[in-house]
Amino acid sequence: MGTMIITSLMHDLFDVLYISAIDSYLKDCYSESVLSFTSSLERLYEYFVKVSLLA
């Protein structure tokens, strides 16, 4: 019959917040965009620290 393969695309939280910020900016919601960008940057810093400590 064959083999069924299930794949998924995983996004980290900073990536989702960054996409949300871009979307907000394009919809002219600048305050929401700035908040999403800063949250994304903070999550990216946290991710970098976690990866750095594991290496």
C-alpha positions in Angstrom: 0.0 0.0 0.0 2.9 2.4 0.7 4.0 4.5 3.5 2.2 7.6 4.9 4.5 10.4 6.0 3.2 13.2 8.1 5.3 16.4 8.2 4.7 19.6 10.0 6.4 23.0 10.0 7.4 24.1 13.5 7.7 27.8 14.3 9.2 29.0 17.5 7.3 31.6 19.5 9.7 34.5 18.4 9.0 33.6 14.8 5.2 33.7 15.3 5.4 37.0 17.1 7.6 38.4 14.3 5.1 37.3 11.6 2.3 38.9 13.7 4.2 42.1 13.9 4.7 42.3 10.2 1.0 41.6 9.6 0.1 44.3 12.1 2.4 46.8 10.5 0.9 46.1 7.0 -2.6 46.6 8.5 -1.5 50.0 9.9 -1.8 48.9 13.6 1.6 50.4 14.6 1.3 50.1 18.4 0.5 46.4 18.1 3.3 46.0 15.6 5.8 47.6 18.0 4.7 45.5 20.9 4.9 42.3 18.8 8.4 43.3 17.5 9.7 43.9 21.1 8.1 40.6 22.3 9.7 38.8 19.4 13.1 40.2 20.1 12.8 39.3 23.8 11.9 35.7 22.9 14.7 35.5 20.5 17.1 36.6 23.2 15.7 33.9 25.5 16.0 31.3 22.7 19.7 32.3 22.1 20.5 32.0 25.7 19.0 28.5 25.9 20.8 27.3 22.8 24.1 28.8 24.0 23.8 27.1 27.3 23.1 23.7 25.7 26.1 24.0 23.4 
